[in-house]
Amino acid sequence: MEALHSATRAALDAAARGVRGANPLVGAAVLWDDGTFTTGYHQGADTPHAEPDALRNASPRSTTGATLVVTLEPCSHTGRTGPCTQAIIDAGIARVVIASRDPNPSASGGAQVLTEAGVEVLFLNDLGQPWAHELAAQAHRLNARWFTAVTHDRPFITAKIAQSLDGCVAARDRTSQWITGAESRAHAHLTRARVDAIAVGTGTAHADNPRLTARTDGGSGADRQADTETHLGAPHQPIPVVFGTTPLPEDSHLGRNPRTLTYTDVGAGLRDLRRRGVSHLLVEGGPTLMAHFLQHDLVDELHVYTAPLLLGDGVRSPLNVETLAHALTFVPDAPPEALGSDTFTRFMKEV
Ligand SMILES: NC(=O)c1ccc[n+]([C@@H]2O[C@H](COP(=O)([O-])OP(=O)(O)OC[C@H]3O[C@@H](n4cnc5c(N)ncnc54)[C@H](OP(=O)(O)O)[C@@H]3O)[C@@H](O)[C@H]2O)c1
């Protein structure tokens, strides 16, 4: 039991090293009878799932007869990678210990497939140990908001805010380029390169004429207002999305881009994006659209870039918070990071 406890903890730690977004965070550990183990984790869309990663890391040691601990029920579907259940069966794993069930209808059923193949399957919650209940709850919390997005048939949503120390996203005259510095912009472009789509409201589309592309030059130089098609594009480009009724200017970057999707209703837009295969949406504002997403509990993860400026009577998201008890609460997901003179903090919606 002691070894299983340690291996489960290690699998959870490994899971947390993944990147939030289109796929859940998952870790795994191959545990041998002598109490030693090796871990693996899922590093994001289009990379191996945690189970094959752990099995690969176990090499050259034989995995026949070993136990595999997984923080999430192994998938049995052939998605972008092969089914993990088959990799587990092929590796000769004798026992699989699962920390949390997968509510995603297209991925669940892995436990049953394994059982039918003669692999012993145990759920952490059924072990009757206090530590096992605690770690099962931790495994669920790790992906609770990802589960929410799947259950609500919408993409996982990351919101990005670039703000002054006093929480303004633009000055009183609505100027906002650039509140944050070059390092923050380069960092934000790495996130852009990972997501499937990026959304703004028509206010931002008109005020900033953004491209909503992921650029390998980190969005330096003329960036959002540059009128050139020769910018350094990252290999994967997200779909640009605009919410609102005001038509886009025909000569704007988003107006000219044939990939731009426009929606007048957020709920219908999110469902349509999901149908189009958008699993991870980045909302970049502005403050009016951001307030809607925050107020309607549609922000799973928050990326906040804070610059050392005070803007006083500037523009903030018009949140309807009357009293402290009604504040929208988030929990830090990682320690704050210095980016030049700015600070970057990642938060998760509190569950
Ligand atoms: N610092 C930052 O992180 C940041 C990021 C982006 C923008 N900004 C700044 O923010 C300012 C623009 O502010 P803003 O509030 O006007 O921008 P915005 O939120 O991008 O646009 C507001 C418009 O979006 C549409 N919209 C908002 N909520 C909606 C909903 N629930 N459903 C459908 N449509 C919805 C509406 O369009 P219609 O009126 O057309 O229906 C609304 O007028 C600019 O100065 C810009 O530079 C700052």
PDBQT file of the ligand as one rigid body, heavy atoms in Angstrom, charges set to zero:
ROOT
HETATM    1  N1  LIG A 401      -5.546  44.935 -21.877  1.00  0.00    +0.000 N 
HETATM    2  C1  LIG A 401      -6.234  43.963 -22.416  1.00  0.00    +0.000 C 
HETATM    3  O1  LIG A 401      -6.091  42.793 -22.032  1.00  0.00    +0.000 OA
HETATM    4  C2  LIG A 401      -7.196  44.293 -23.517  1.00  0.00    +0.000 A 
HETATM    5  C3  LIG A 401      -7.621  43.261 -24.349  1.00  0.00    +0.000 A 
HETATM    6  C4  LIG A 401      -8.526  43.571 -25.351  1.00  0.00    +0.000 A 
HETATM    7  C5  LIG A 401      -8.985  44.872 -25.504  1.00  0.00    +0.000 A 
HETATM    8  N2  LIG A 401      -8.528  45.864 -24.704  1.00  0.00    +0.000 N 
HETATM    9  C6  LIG A 401      -9.022  47.257 -24.873  1.00  0.00    +0.000 C 
HETATM   10  O2  LIG A 401     -10.396  47.286 -24.571  1.00  0.00    +0.000 OA
HETATM   11  C7  LIG A 401     -11.010  48.344 -25.296  1.00  0.00    +0.000 C 
HETATM   12  C8  LIG A 401     -12.267  47.847 -25.985  1.00  0.00    +0.000 C 
HETATM   13  O3  LIG A 401     -13.223  47.576 -24.971  1.00  0.00    +0.000 OA
HETATM   14  P1  LIG A 401     -14.642  46.955 -25.292  1.00  0.00    +0.000 P 
HETATM   15  O4  LIG A 401     -15.287  46.599 -24.014  1.00  0.00    +0.000 OA
HETATM   16  O5  LIG A 401     -15.386  47.840 -26.253  1.00  0.00    +0.000 OA
HETATM   17  O6  LIG A 401     -14.209  45.663 -26.137  1.00  0.00    +0.000 OA
HETATM   18  P2  LIG A 401     -14.872  44.239 -26.386  1.00  0.00    +0.000 P 
HETATM   19  O7  LIG A 401     -15.324  43.614 -25.141  1.00  0.00    +0.000 OA
HETATM   20  O8  LIG A 401     -13.895  43.536 -27.239  1.00  0.00    +0.000 OA
HETATM   21  O9  LIG A 401     -16.115  44.556 -27.316  1.00  0.00    +0.000 OA
HETATM   22  C9  LIG A 401     -17.366  44.901 -26.827  1.00  0.00    +0.000 C 
HETATM   23  C10 LIG A 401     -18.400  44.411 -27.816  1.00  0.00    +0.000 C 
HETATM   24  O10 LIG A 401     -18.367  42.980 -27.892  1.00  0.00    +0.000 OA
HETATM   25  C11 LIG A 401     -19.654  42.471 -28.122  1.00  0.00    +0.000 C 
HETATM   26  N3  LIG A 401     -20.069  41.679 -26.973  1.00  0.00    +0.000 N 
HETATM   27  C12 LIG A 401     -19.712  41.831 -25.674  1.00  0.00    +0.000 A 
HETATM   28  N4  LIG A 401     -20.349  40.939 -24.905  1.00  0.00    +0.000 NA
HETATM   29  C13 LIG A 401     -21.110  40.183 -25.737  1.00  0.00    +0.000 A 
HETATM   30  C14 LIG A 401     -21.999  39.102 -25.552  1.00  0.00    +0.000 A 
HETATM   31  N5  LIG A 401     -22.236  38.593 -24.344  1.00  0.00    +0.000 N 
HETATM   32  N6  LIG A 401     -22.609  38.570 -26.641  1.00  0.00    +0.000 NA
HETATM   33  C15 LIG A 401     -22.376  39.074 -27.882  1.00  0.00    +0.000 A 
HETATM   34  N7  LIG A 401     -21.555  40.121 -28.105  1.00  0.00    +0.000 NA
HETATM   35  C16 LIG A 401     -20.928  40.646 -27.052  1.00  0.00    +0.000 A 
HETATM   36  C17 LIG A 401     -20.575  43.680 -28.246  1.00  0.00    +0.000 C 
HETATM   37  O11 LIG A 401     -20.581  43.978 -29.642  1.00  0.00    +0.000 OA
HETATM   38  P3  LIG A 401     -21.762  44.744 -30.425  1.00  0.00    +0.000 P 
HETATM   39  O12 LIG A 401     -21.952  46.045 -29.720  1.00  0.00    +0.000 OA
HETATM   40  O13 LIG A 401     -21.189  44.866 -31.794  1.00  0.00    +0.000 OA
HETATM   41  O14 LIG A 401     -22.982  43.877 -30.394  1.00  0.00    +0.000 OA
HETATM   42  C18 LIG A 401     -19.831  44.728 -27.444  1.00  0.00    +0.000 C 
HETATM   43  O15 LIG A 401     -20.166  46.049 -27.799  1.00  0.00    +0.000 OA
HETATM   44  C19 LIG A 401      -9.967  48.832 -26.282  1.00  0.00    +0.000 C 
HETATM   45  O16 LIG A 401      -9.396  50.006 -25.758  1.00  0.00    +0.000 OA
HETATM   46  C20 LIG A 401      -8.953  47.727 -26.296  1.00  0.00    +0.000 C 
HETATM   47  O17 LIG A 401      -7.672  48.184 -26.633  1.00  0.00    +0.000 OA
HETATM   48  C21 LIG A 401      -7.650  45.603 -23.702  1.00  0.00    +0.000 A 
ENDROOT
TORSDOF 0
